[in-house]
């Protein structure tokens, strides 16, 4: 068995390759999910019962619009996290919960105002043979009740040339049996599985390993569904590769992996001022889902992670405040072994989704909506600030010392809560007074952030 960063591929030139793309509403590409609450949070490898509680207690009150949950399908046995990505059937019988728990989670999340995105592994089935988490006995190319040998591509060797489209999309990702998604029967079986998840309350999907399926095949699966909902597909861009993320934007949005890499370079390189041009060279804002990290990138070193502390938090603040793309907050667990599965209890989770600097910026994003970026300021290196029209203003200090600065904003005069530090209902000691001319002076601590918006005024 191999951990997920390898399951998602490796390029012949050593460039990261794997699945990655995002699709949201049926047949319309849009980076902002439908509705007023546009922030997604990925609750990686969380039990569905725990996600239900989080929706009620944390996600709903914070204003998250969507929660992405890890795969529901029956998979190979084992304690490693990547076993979730080796399905053996489409029964809802993974380690995170059964049909009833998935349905109950969706109902609880909906009651809290949070929609559910289900991670769907449809490019491949498991390697090897054995008995799955739901009791299904399987062998490679034979998954009873779902797929047999004829349902898989005839290339039965590993992908070894990412400059060759046929090799990438018809051969096997590190030994995983590659479904023939060009087959109408295969497409129908996959669509039935996704329709089943919809019937249990899923509002949409993240399509795992979309890069390893032709875009036309992904679109055809979607077209067979009775109501496909909101889609997100995963497609990592690799230089010189045959398959590119842009090919999938007609189906929906694409996860913009270059974004997380850009944030890492800026925050670790001491020059966050460069983020003024963060959209350059990437997918258009209307097709991009942004993220600071995910479970693959935190393990392969291509992005910041929770282990980066304050810089990681600041990067999330920037992502949530910036108008580019549609943000996806990642909330995983602490690890030292890259293969380690999730904690069995309440300890060991990062709980990034519940940190004030992040929940405060979820509210910020909901308040500023589509307001344009205004009033940009930077010091040429470790600090920046910008407004979102007359609705909000954010400032970041990634430096090692305090920063005292007078900022010019488009905000109305008044006293505001710094929601990066405190919630509006308990903001004593964390307020900023903006003059009638839109200016204010403040001192930002080292590695500190400030975020003001018109929905959090203090008097």
C-alpha positions in Angstrom: 0.0 0.0 0.0 1.1 3.5 -0.7 0.1 6.8 0.9 -2.2 9.2 -0.8 0.5 11.6 -2.2 1.6 8.7 -4.3 -1.8 7.4 -5.0 -2.5 10.8 -6.7 0.4 10.4 -9.1 3.9 11.5 -9.8 5.2 13.1 -13.1 8.0 11.8 -15.1 9.9 15.0 -14.5 9.2 15.0 -10.8 6.5 17.6 -11.0 3.6 16.9 -8.7 0.7 15.2 -10.5 -2.5 13.8 -9.4 -6.2 14.4 -9.2 -7.6 17.8 -8.8 -10.5 19.9 -10.1 -13.6 21.6 -9.0 -17.1 21.6 -10.3 -20.0 23.4 -8.6 -23.4 23.9 -10.2 -24.8 21.7 -13.0 -23.2 22.7 -16.3 -22.3 26.2 -15.1 -18.7 27.0 -14.1 -18.7 29.3 -11.1 -16.1 29.6 -8.4 -18.5 30.9 -5.9 -21.0 28.2 -4.8 -24.6 29.1 -5.1 -26.0 31.1 -2.2 -24.8 33.9 0.1 -22.5 31.8 2.3 -19.7 30.8 -0.1 -17.0 29.4 2.2 -16.3 25.6 2.2 -14.6 23.8 5.0 -13.1 20.3 4.5 -13.5 18.2 7.6 -10.9 15.6 6.6 -11.6 12.0 7.8 -14.1 13.2 10.4 -16.8 10.7 11.5 -20.1 11.8 10.0 -21.7 12.0 13.5 -18.9 14.4 14.5 -19.5 16.5 11.3 -23.1 16.7 12.3 -22.2 18.1 15.7 -19.7 20.5 14.1 -22.3 21.8 11.7 -24.7 22.5 14.7 -22.1 23.9 17.1 -19.5 25.6 14.9 -19.9 25.6 11.2 -23.5 27.0 11.0 -22.9 29.7 13.6 -19.6 30.7 11.9 -21.4 31.2 8.6 -19.8 28.4 6.5 -21.9 27.6 3.5 -20.5 24.1 2.7 -18.8 21.2 4.5 -16.8 18.7 2.4 -16.6 15.2 3.9 -14.3 12.3 3.2 -15.4 9.4 1.0 -18.5 7.4 2.1 -18.0 4.3 -0.1 -16.8 0.9 1.3 -13.1 0.7 1.0 -10.1 -1.5 1.8 -9.4 -2.2 5.5 -6.5 -0.6 7.3 -5.8 2.2 9.6 -4.0 4.5 7.1 -5.9 7.6 5.9 -5.5 6.6 2.2 -7.5 3.5 2.6 -10.6 5.7 2.2 -9.5 6.3 -1.4 -9.4 2.6 -2.4 -13.1 1.7 -2.8 -14.3 -1.9 -3.2 -18.0 -1.1 -3.6 -20.4 1.8 -3.7 -22.1 0.8 -0.5 -22.1 3.5 2.1 -20.0 1.5 4.5 -16.7 3.3 5.1 -15.0 3.8 8.5 -16.7 7.3 8.9 -20.2 6.0 9.1 -23.1 4.1 7.4 -26.1 5.2 5.4 -28.0 6.3 8.5 -25.1 8.4 9.9 -24.5 10.1 6.5 -28.2 10.9 6.2 -28.4 12.2 9.7 -25.3 14.3 9.2 -26.7 15.9 6.1 -30.0 16.7 7.9 -28.2 18.2 10.8 -25.9 20.3 8.6 -28.9 21.5 6.5 -30.7 22.5 9.7 -27.6 24.6 10.6 -27.6 26.2 7.1 -24.6 24.2 5.9 -24.7 22.2 2.6 -22.7 18.9 2.2 -20.1 18.1 -0.5 -19.3 14.4 -0.6 -15.8 13.3 -1.8 -16.4 10.8 -4.5 -13.7 8.3 -5.7 -14.9 7.3 -9.2 -11.7 7.0 -11.3 -10.6 3.7 -9.9 -11.3 0.8 -7.5 -8.9 -0.8 -5.0 -5.8 -2.8 -5.8 -5.2 -6.3 -4.5 -7.9 -8.5 -2.9 -9.5 -8.9 0.5 -12.7 -8.0 2.4 -13.8 -4.4 2.5 -15.0 -2.3 5.5 -18.6 -3.3 4.7 -17.9 -7.0 4.4 -17.6 -7.2 0.6 -15.1 -9.8 -0.7 -13.2 -8.5 -3.8 -10.3 -9.2 -6.1 -8.7 -6.8 -8.5 -11.0 -6.1 -11.5 -13.9 -8.0 -9.7 -16.0 -6.0 -7.3 -19.3 -7.9 -6.8 -22.5 -6.1 -7.6 -20.7 -3.2 -9.3 -17.8 -3.9 -11.7 -16.1 -6.8 -13.4 -13.0 -7.2 -15.6 -14.6 -5.8 -18.7 -15.4 -2.5 -16.9 -11.8 -1.5 -16.7 -9.3 -0.1 -19.1 -7.2 -2.6 -21.0 -4.0 -0.8 -20.0 -3.0 -2.8 -16.9 0.3 -1.1 -16.2 1.1 2.0 -14.0 1.0 5.5 -15.4 4.6 6.4 -16.3 4.3 9.3 -18.8 2.4 12.4 -17.8 3.1 14.0 -21.2 1.0 11.2 -22.8 -2.8 11.8 -22.3 -3.7 8.2 -23.1 -1.2 7.0 -20.5 -2.5 9.3 -17.8 -6.2 8.6 -18.3 -6.3 5.0 -19.4 -3.5 3.3 -17.4 -3.4 2.6 -13.6 -2.6 5.1 -10.9 0.0 3.2 -8.8 -1.7 -0.2 -9.3 -5.3 0.9 -8.7 -7.7 -0.7 -11.2 -8.7 2.0 -13.6 -12.4 2.2 -14.5 -13.3 2.6 -18.2 -15.3 5.8 -17.7 -15.8 5.8 -21.5 -18.2 2.9 -21.0 -21.9 3.8 -20.9 -22.5 1.0 -18.4 -19.7 2.2 -16.1 -20.9 5.8 -16.3 -24.4 4.6 -15.3 -23.1 2.7 -12.3 -21.2 5.7 -11.1 -24.1 8.1 -11.7 -26.4 5.8 -9.7 -23.9 5.9 -6.8 -23.8 9.7 -6.8 -27.6 9.9 -7.1 -27.8 7.6 -4.1 -25.6 10.1 -2.1 -27.9 12.9 -3.3 -30.9 11.0 -2.0 -29.1 10.8 1.4 -28.7 14.6 1.5 -25.4 15.3 -0.4 -25.7 18.7 -2.1 -22.7 18.1 -4.4 -19.4 16.4 -4.9 -15.7 16.7 -5.0 -14.6 14.4 -7.9 -11.4 12.7 -6.8 -8.6 12.1 -9.4 -10.6 13.9 -12.2 -7.3 14.5 -14.0 -7.1 10.7 -14.7 -10.5 10.7 -16.5 -11.2 12.5 -19.7 -13.2 15.6 -19.2 -15.8 14.3 -21.6 -16.2 11.2 -19.4 -16.7 13.3 -16.2 -19.3 15.4 -18.0 -21.0 12.3 -19.2 -21.3 10.8 -15.7 -22.7 14.1 -14.5 -25.2 14.1 -17.4 -26.6 10.7 -16.4 -27.6 11.9 -13.0 -31.1 13.0 -12.2 -29.9 16.1 -10.4 -26.1 16.4 -10.1 -26.0 19.3 -7.7 -22.9 21.2 -6.9 -19.6 19.7 -8.2 -15.9 20.1 -7.4 -13.3 18.1 -9.3 -9.7 17.7 -8.4 -7.0 18.3 -11.1 -3.4 19.3 -10.3 -1.6 21.2 -13.0 1.9 20.0 -13.9 4.2 21.8 -16.3 4.6 20.1 -19.7 1.8 17.7 -18.9 -0.8 16.6 -21.5 -3.8 17.1 -19.2 -4.5 20.6 -17.9 -7.1 22.0 -15.4 -8.6 24.4 -17.9 -10.1 21.4 -19.8 -12.5 20.8 -16.9 -13.9 24.3 -16.3 -16.9 23.6 -18.6 -18.1 21.0 -16.1 -17.6 23.3 -13.2 -14.8 24.7 -11.0 -11.3 23.5 -10.7 -9.2 23.3 -7.5 -6.4 25.8 -8.1 -3.3 24.0 -6.7 -1.0 26.8 -7.8 -2.7 29.1 -5.3 -1.5 27.2 -2.3 2.0 27.0 -3.7 2.0 30.8 -4.3 1.0 31.4 -0.7 3.7 29.2 0.6 6.3 31.1 -1.4 5.1 34.4 -0.3 4.7 33.7 3.4 7.9 31.7 3.8 9.9 34.0 1.5 9.2 37.2 3.4 7.4 38.9 0.5 3.7 38.8 0.9 3.4 42.1 -1.0 3.6 40.0 -4.2 0.1 38.7 -3.4 -1.3 41.8 -5.0 -1.0 39.7 -8.3 -2.1 36.4 -6.7 -4.5 35.7 -9.6 -1.9 36.1 -12.3 -1.0 32.9 -14.2 -3.9 30.9 -12.6 -7.4 29.9 -13.6 -9.9 32.8 -13.8 -11.5 33.7 -10.5 -14.8 32.4 -11.8 -13.4 28.9 -12.2 -11.0 28.6 -9.2 -11.5 27.0 -5.8 -8.7 28.2 -3.6 -7.1 26.6 -0.6 -4.0 27.0 1.6 -3.5 23.3 1.9 -5.2 19.9 1.7 -4.4 16.4 2.9 -2.1 15.7 0.0 -0.2 19.0 -0.1 0.3 19.1 3.7 2.1 15.7 3.3 4.1 16.4 0.2 5.4 19.8 1.3 4.0 21.8 -1.6 2.0 24.2 0.7 1.9 25.6 4.1 0.5 23.4 6.8 -0.8 23.7 10.4 2.8 23.1 11.4 3.7 26.6 10.1 1.7 28.2 12.9 1.1 31.9 12.5 2.1 32.0 8.9 -0.5 29.3 8.1 -3.2 31.3 10.0 -2.3 34.5 8.1 -2.4 32.7 4.8 -6.0 31.6 5.6 -6.9 35.1 6.6 -5.6 36.4 3.2 -7.5 33.7 1.3 -10.8 34.4 3.0 -10.4 38.2 2.6 -9.3 38.2 -1.0 -11.9 38.3 -3.8 -10.1 35.7 -6.0 -11.7 32.4 -6.3 -13.9 30.5 -3.9 -12.2 29.5 -0.6 -12.0 26.1 1.0 -10.7 26.0 4.6 -8.9 22.7 5.4 -9.4 21.2 8.9 -7.4 18.0 9.4 -5.4 16.4 12.2 -2.0 16.4 13.6 0.5 13.9 12.3 4.1 12.9 12.2 3.7 9.7 10.2 2.4 10.7 6.7 0.3 7.5 6.5 -1.3 7.8 9.9 -5.1 7.7 10.0 -7.3 10.0 11.9 -7.5 10.2 15.7 -10.1 8.0 17.3 -11.3 10.5 19.9 -11.5 14.3 20.3 -7.8 14.9 20.7 -5.3 15.4 17.9 -7.5 17.4 15.5 -6.2 20.8 14.4 -9.7 22.3 14.5 -8.6 25.1 12.2 -12.2 25.6 11.2 -13.0 26.9 14.6 -10.1 29.3 15.2 -11.2 32.9 15.7 -8.9 34.3 13.0 -10.6 31.9 10.5 -14.2 32.0 11.7 -14.0 35.8 11.9 -12.9 35.9 8.3 -15.7 33.6 7.2 -18.1 36.2 8.6 -16.0 38.9 6.8 -16.4 37.2 3.5 -20.1 36.7 3.9 -20.4 40.4 4.7 -18.3 41.9 1.9 -19.8 39.6 -0.8 -18.6 40.5 -4.2 -17.2 44.0 -3.3 -14.2 44.9 -5.3 -10.6 45.0 -4.0 -9.7 48.6 -3.1 -7.2 50.6 -1.1 -4.2 48.3 -1.6 -1.2 49.0 0.6 2.0 47.1 1.2 5.5 47.8 2.5 7.2 46.0 -0.3 7.7 42.9 1.8 6.3 41.5 4.9 3.0 43.5 5.3 0.0 44.3 3.2 -3.5 45.7 3.5 -6.5 46.0 1.3 -10.2 46.9 1.4 -13.3 45.3 -0.1 -15.1 48.4 -1.3 -16.9 50.2 1.6 -17.7 46.8 3.3 -14.4 45.6 4.8 -10.7 46.1 5.3 -7.9 43.7 6.3 -4.3 44.1 7.2 -1.6 41.4 7.6 1.8 41.7 9.3 4.0 38.7 8.5 7.1 40.4 9.9 9.0 39.6 13.0 8.3 42.9 14.7 5.4 45.2 15.3 4.0 47.4 12.6 2.5 50.8 13.3 0.8 52.3 10.3 -2.0 54.7 9.3 -4.3 53.0 6.8 -6.6 54.8 4.3 -9.8 52.9 3.8 -13.2 53.3 2.1 -15.0 52.3 5.3 -17.6 54.6 6.9 -16.4 56.3 10.1 -17.1 54.3 13.3 -15.8 51.8 15.8 -15.2 48.3 14.5 -14.4 45.0 16.0 -11.2 43.3 14.8 -12.8 40.0 13.9 -9.4 38.4 13.3 -8.9 38.6 17.1 -12.4 38.6 18.7 -16.0 37.9 18.0 -18.3 41.0 17.7 -20.2 40.0 20.8 -17.1 40.0 23.0 -14.7 42.6 21.5 -13.4 44.5 24.4 -9.8 45.5 23.8 -10.0 44.6 20.1 -11.7 47.6 18.5 -10.5 50.1 16.0 -11.9 53.5 15.4 -12.1 54.7 11.8 -12.3 58.4 11.2 -14.9 60.1 9.0 -12.2 60.3 6.4 -11.8 56.5 6.3 -8.4 56.6 8.0 -7.2 54.9 11.2 -3.8 54.2 12.9 -3.1 50.9 14.5 -0.2 48.7 15.6 -0.2 45.2 14.3 1.8 42.7 16.3 4.4 40.4 14.7 2.6 37.8 12.7 -0.7 39.5 13.4 -3.8 40.3 11.5 -6.6 42.8 11.5 -10.0 42.5 9.8 -12.9 45.0 10.0 -16.2 44.8 8.3 -19.5 46.7 8.4 -21.4 43.8 10.0 -19.2 44.0 13.1 -19.3 47.6 14.3 -19.0 48.2 18.0 -21.4 51.0 18.8 
